[in-house]
Amino acid sequence: MRRRDFLKNMILLGTGTVLLPQVWGMKAAEAAWKTESGSNNDPLLGIPVKETGLEFSYLENRSTTDAIIIHHVGNTNRDVSAAEIHRWHQNNGWSGIGYHFVIRKDGTIERGRPMDMLGAHCYEHNWHTVGVNIVGAFDDNEPEPEQLISAARLLAALCRYYGLAPNQDTIKGHRDFNNTACPGQLLYDELPHLIDMTAKQY
């Protein structure tokens, strides 16, 4: 069994923790690798993801994953952090941030909810999807090139992890499921290009 599959199974069993990489024979250099922004390589995805240490009141396992949904913040074009969105969603009475990942303006990927847990980002479709928020208000503003590059890297890693083909059936905008403007017209128009970028990294 591959290390990735073993760790995934452990998480799905509800351990809620990933043991130190050395226990599973990962190279120490890989486990300790950091980017200049301080992001660590995610042990399951193999790409830099900045850990946020967010605490949630209650989470449920998600047993099915067949799509990834792209969102934007929408109400501000500021470089909003996962921690700030977490506070907003807690103020709504939620367990915490509804998205699994947040991509900042400089391309940094931040951890939201644990990726195999049920999200709170798309009405009636949280049970089978991963939510990725690209920070910004993209009705009137273009996403940063760094955000699209990081998004393609993340989407390719998620598609590999969940066994999904990166295409228009598996990578969608929030508006494809609900009556909303999200992820903003200018980002939505970029989705075909983003899917192409993702497929090249798959």
MOFENKA-V532051 format. One record per helix or strand of 2 or more residues. SS is the DSSP state (2 for helix, 1 for strand). FROM is the first residue (numbers start at 1). TO is the last residue. Records with the same first field share a line. If there is no record, write none. Layout:
SS=FROM-TO + FROM-TO
//
This chain:
2=3-12 + 21-24 + 28-32 + 82-91 + 126-128 + 145-162 + 174-176 + 185-188 + 191-201
1=40-41 + 48-50 + 67-72 + 101-103 + 109-111 + 129-134 + 171-173
//
